[in-house]
């Protein structure tokens, strides 16, 4: 274990003790959000993202250690384990290296080499490989191995079988494979050619060549998909002479031996038939794995930003789900998300009932005092946006276009059917669009994270890895915001640290049966929610109705005593919380000295700072500190855009090559990675996140292709 601790400590640049503490807490079942928020002293204040990376790497290193032990045990049973080999295996840094070392000893299916060994040709292969200077003609030596009963009918067949054994031995040589992989990774090229003479989205790759070392992740995934769909043939190209020189270094000992010409041919055979196809698959798998990790990371980053978008709270909202033939579905909800009204209008083609639709919308605005309209960004979105902008002219009502990703998935789900049994699927979607403006997080947690399309090639990702990453993102967002115990849905509660699906249902069932929770400790009465679960979840659940204001804060119950002591030392009481008096507590604490308070209260400085923040603003919502969504009252067309025009926009999606920004026109504009910053950035996510409000300059408008190019470089 100490070896793993040392590796993680070095890789993540963290103290060994902090890494050891993290491992210990993970092993005893503590959740990542709990560790990140309430065990900062033990981790050196690692955030949840870093903790997940440590946990993932820990899993890999443990699997590596276990595999090393299995391989050593297997070779030992064959009585072929040497001290040198055991040391090489133990020093291997990757599973791939371990498998290469195990390759010569791994049980194989029938191969040309194994058949030759069964025919008794291994001694002949040893003679050829020895390359003795005075070795007589190989054909003469091979006569001794002709055996018709074993299927060796002549000298040529004997030599061919012996060379098959040598070729497999060359292929199994871990050092040769290691050097060839390095050569391909450094000097190899990915080549793709079209297999169909027809237009497709893959035309960029119809005659494509790029070095393996420089190939970007999104290109790897595009090549993979194009190949899978039958449009591309993808291969790796390498200088064969350089590759053979590496093999010769390990195989050829004497160019003057009569065995030389046979071995030279065998090196070519081993490379072409055995080594290169295997390594090519491995390199491409590695490229795909790396591209998947990058894409999943981008997806996760975008999802986190979408979930953490500031809510537009306490406003009566009209949700509009755009469509053409079937009409635009309308739902009006009050400031708490309760549905007040629903209907369908037909302002878009082919119906174009604009006047009738305008009257309906104006009547709804007047009847319910609608303050803001939330428009889904799907089909017919821009036509609907123009209709809304024209309808609300002269009023105080504003609108915003929101991502409707996953709305249709939610509206057709069992959860939506249970929540709105009297509404059809389309109207449920309109309700979701309205609510995701009011509280994006509470609404989006009802949808499978994979269905919220804010990534690239998400359907090509390994499902288990993608699900794990995205679930972690949702969990992180939910716990960083906190959850109201008396209003939270089962969907929201399921993502609270330490709360399983069954426990989430029990929390709601207890609330429905016994009325609102009046204090956090009531959670201990919920069936299946034991002390461990309570420890993990309590700090993230808020009870606004409690007589103890700490129950509506991020202060963990285990720190209530310390929080009260902090109040006492600074001349305050619980009654001062949520009053003007409490605002001076930080200054008063600093006068006393944080170290002094920390010692007096028996808590660490990080925990003390967190407690002070919570006492000043209990249950603070981190989303409130972010820029609010852009509320618009008018709409532009592409024809209105002029090169050089400066506009404010909302980042809708971040991908490897740039970011798509909604500037209030039918088509989102693209800020290419080269136009994001004056300084070099590795990835657009280094500077931009989904939901960011940015100022952009129009650099090009292609009306025929519907493309808008933008720049953030001023």
Secondary structure, 3 states (H helix, E strand, C coil): CHHHHHHHHHHHCCCHHHHHHHHHHHHCCCCHHHHHHHCHHHHCCCCHHHHHHHHHHHHHHHHHHHHHHHHHHHHHHCCCCCHHHHHHHHHCCCHHHHHHHHHHHCCCCCCHHHHHHHCCCHHHHHHHHHCCCCCCCHHHHHHHHCEHHHCECCHHHHHHHHHHHHHHHHHCCHHHHHHHHHHHHHHCEEEEEECCCCCCCCHHHCEEEEECCCCCHHHHHHHHHHHHCCCEEEEEECCHHHHHHHHHHHHCCCCCCCCHHHHHHHHHHHHHHHHHHHHHHHHHHHHHHHHHHHHHHHHHHHHHHHHCCCCCCCCCEEEEECCCCCCEEEEEECCCCCEEEEEEECCCCCCCCHHHHHHHHHHHHHHHCCCEEEEECCCCHHHHHHHHHHHCCCCCCEEEEECCCCHHHHHCCHHHHHHCCCCCHHHHHHHHHHHHHHCHHHHHCCCCHHHCCCCCCHHHCCHHHHHHHHHHHHHHHHHHHCEECCCCCHHHHCCCCCCCHHHHHHHHHHHHHHCCCCCHHHHHHCCCCCHHHHHHHHHHEECCCCCCHHHHCCCCHHHHHHHHHHHHHCCCCHHHCCCHHHHHHHHHHHHHCHHHHHHHHCCCHHHHHHHHHHHHCCCCCHHHHCCCCCCECCCCCHHHCCCCCEEEEEEEEEECCEEEEECCCCCCEEEEHHHCCCCCCCCHHHCCCCCCEEEEEEEEEECCCCEEEEECCC
